[in-house]
Structure formats: C-alpha cells, structure tokens
Amino acid sequence: MKKRIPAALALTAACAAASLALTAAPAQAAGWEFFDDYWSHAGCTEEGHHGVKRGEWTDFQCRSSAIDWNLWVLRP
C-alpha cells in the first residue's frame, strides 16, 4: 500500500504537467507574440494594420484585458 500512494501521486503530477504543456502548446506553436498594449481597440487595430502594411507581421489580434487592449502579432 505504501508504494501505491507515491506512484499515484507521481502519475497525477505527470498528468497535470502534460495537461499544462498541451494547453500552452497551441499559442507557442502558432508563433503569436505579444507586441504592445493600447488604451483603445481602435489604437490597437490601427497599429496592427500598420504592421501588416510594413511587412513586420503577417497577421494580428487585439485581445481585451482588464484595463486595455493587447496587440498579438504573427511574424513571417
């Protein structure tokens, strides 16, 4: 019985770590990078479009946070 408890805890910890790695992998695999934050959605999208026109990134997303908008970019 004593051997089963540590083994079960180790298995639970391994599963939890694997779960965290799987949830973090899509953002990293996609190559999205945080660029900057803006007070308004309009300011965020304006900078996003300028970056696409300049060729600095191929796509962008403006994601809301508690107090501002975060610009995430996809570099070529």
Secondary structure, DSSP 8 states (H G I E B T S, - for coil): -TTHHHHHHHHHHHHHHHHHHHHHHHHHHHTEEEEEEESSHHHHHHHHHHHHHHTS-SEEEEEE-SSSEEEEEE--
